[in-house]
């Protein structure tokens, strides 16, 4: 089972590597006030993916800390 998992990971890595190597053309991302960022397409895609993942993690932090507080309160109630 472990070999199958590593095989899937290797396949996904090689697929993403081939995708990155095929998308190296420079593109411009235009922001407000005539600001522009020029970089290879894969860098821009990965940067926005990482930014979205970071925003997703930040949006869940309140829920995680609330659940941790509730778990600790329930553990205290069980001990009493």
C-alpha atoms as a printed R data frame, in Angstrom:
   type eleno elety resid chain resno       x      y       z
1  ATOM     1    CA   UNK     A     1   0.000  0.000   0.000
2  ATOM     2    CA   UNK     A     2   2.852  2.325   0.812
3  ATOM     3    CA   UNK     A     3   4.389  1.718  -2.619
4  ATOM     4    CA   UNK     A     4   1.126  2.661  -4.329
5  ATOM     5    CA   UNK     A     5   0.955  5.885  -2.308
6  ATOM     6    CA   UNK     A     6   4.524  6.840  -3.232
7  ATOM     7    CA   UNK     A     7   3.823  5.947  -6.856
8  ATOM     8    CA   UNK     A     8   0.836  8.309  -6.871
9  ATOM     9    CA   UNK     A     9   2.908 11.052  -5.279
10 ATOM    10    CA   UNK     A    10   5.663 10.584  -7.848
11 ATOM    11    CA   UNK     A    11   3.139 10.680 -10.694
12 ATOM    12    CA   UNK     A    12   1.554 13.899  -9.400
13 ATOM    13    CA   UNK     A    13   4.973 15.504  -8.918
14 ATOM    14    CA   UNK     A    14   6.100 14.592 -12.430
15 ATOM    15    CA   UNK     A    15   2.799 15.807 -13.887
16 ATOM    16    CA   UNK     A    16   3.127 19.171 -12.135
17 ATOM    17    CA   UNK     A    17   6.788 19.447 -13.124
18 ATOM    18    CA   UNK     A    18   5.908 18.865 -16.785
19 ATOM    19    CA   UNK     A    19   3.105 21.442 -16.469
20 ATOM    20    CA   UNK     A    20   5.554 23.960 -15.023
21 ATOM    21    CA   UNK     A    21   8.112 23.358 -17.750
22 ATOM    22    CA   UNK     A    22   5.504 23.875 -20.491
23 ATOM    23    CA   UNK     A    23   4.280 27.204 -19.038
24 ATOM    24    CA   UNK     A    24   7.381 29.365 -18.890
25 ATOM    25    CA   UNK     A    25   6.195 32.170 -21.188
26 ATOM    26    CA   UNK     A    26   6.289 35.592 -19.531
27 ATOM    27    CA   UNK     A    27   2.927 37.172 -18.768
28 ATOM    28    CA   UNK     A    28   1.909 40.459 -17.176
29 ATOM    29    CA   UNK     A    29  -0.534 40.797 -14.319
30 ATOM    30    CA   UNK     A    30  -1.927 44.318 -14.239
31 ATOM    31    CA   UNK     A    31  -2.991 45.812 -10.936
32 ATOM    32    CA   UNK     A    32  -4.646 49.126 -10.133
33 ATOM    33    CA   UNK     A    33  -2.806 52.432 -10.638
34 ATOM    34    CA   UNK     A    34  -0.879 51.109 -13.669
35 ATOM    35    CA   UNK     A    35   1.147 48.675 -11.587
36 ATOM    36    CA   UNK     A    36   2.150 45.504 -13.400
37 ATOM    37    CA   UNK     A    37   3.994 42.337 -12.479
38 ATOM    38    CA   UNK     A    38   5.736 40.384 -15.219
39 ATOM    39    CA   UNK     A    39   6.853 36.832 -14.515
40 ATOM    40    CA   UNK     A    40   6.608 33.338 -16.019
41 ATOM    41    CA   UNK     A    41   3.066 31.983 -16.005
42 ATOM    42    CA   UNK     A    42   3.839 29.097 -13.665
43 ATOM    43    CA   UNK     A    43   5.303 31.458 -11.051
44 ATOM    44    CA   UNK     A    44   2.147 33.564 -11.123
45 ATOM    45    CA   UNK     A    45  -0.118 30.502 -10.924
46 ATOM    46    CA   UNK     A    46   1.867 29.065  -7.997
47 ATOM    47    CA   UNK     A    47   1.977 32.443  -6.205
48 ATOM    48    CA   UNK     A    48  -1.792 32.870  -6.418
49 ATOM    49    CA   UNK     A    49  -2.343 29.241  -5.391
50 ATOM    50    CA   UNK     A    50  -0.103 29.723  -2.345
51 ATOM    51    CA   UNK     A    51  -1.885 32.965  -1.496
52 ATOM    52    CA   UNK     A    52  -5.273 31.270  -1.719
53 ATOM    53    CA   UNK     A    53  -4.098 28.385   0.443
54 ATOM    54    CA   UNK     A    54  -2.742 30.837   3.030
55 ATOM    55    CA   UNK     A    55  -6.042 32.750   3.086
56 ATOM    56    CA   UNK     A    56  -7.918 29.466   3.503
57 ATOM    57    CA   UNK     A    57  -5.761 28.475   6.471
58 ATOM    58    CA   UNK     A    58  -6.174 31.914   8.045
59 ATOM    59    CA   UNK     A    59  -9.945 31.752   7.633
60 ATOM    60    CA   UNK     A    60 -10.055 28.448   9.540
61 ATOM    61    CA   UNK     A    61  -7.914 29.557  12.482
62 ATOM    62    CA   UNK     A    62 -10.877 30.994  14.413
63 ATOM    63    CA   UNK     A    63 -12.796 27.744  14.064
64 ATOM    64    CA   UNK     A    64  -9.795 25.642  15.092
65 ATOM    65    CA   UNK     A    65  -9.087 27.698  18.199
66 ATOM    66    CA   UNK     A    66 -12.768 27.695  19.158
67 ATOM    67    CA   UNK     A    67 -12.916 23.915  18.864
68 ATOM    68    CA   UNK     A    68  -9.734 23.529  20.909
69 ATOM    69    CA   UNK     A    69 -11.259 25.681  23.669
70 ATOM    70    CA   UNK     A    70 -14.396 23.562  23.602
71 ATOM    71    CA   UNK     A    71 -12.393 20.321  23.784
72 ATOM    72    CA   UNK     A    72 -10.424 21.571  26.782
73 ATOM    73    CA   UNK     A    73 -13.669 22.671  28.488
74 ATOM    74    CA   UNK     A    74 -15.242 19.254  27.850
75 ATOM    75    CA   UNK     A    75 -12.143 17.487  29.212
76 ATOM    76    CA   UNK     A    76 -12.374 19.596  32.382
77 ATOM    77    CA   UNK     A    77 -16.060 18.692  32.708
78 ATOM    78    CA   UNK     A    78 -15.298 14.973  32.365
79 ATOM    79    CA   UNK     A    79 -12.627 15.136  35.080
80 ATOM    80    CA   UNK     A    80 -15.078 16.752  37.528
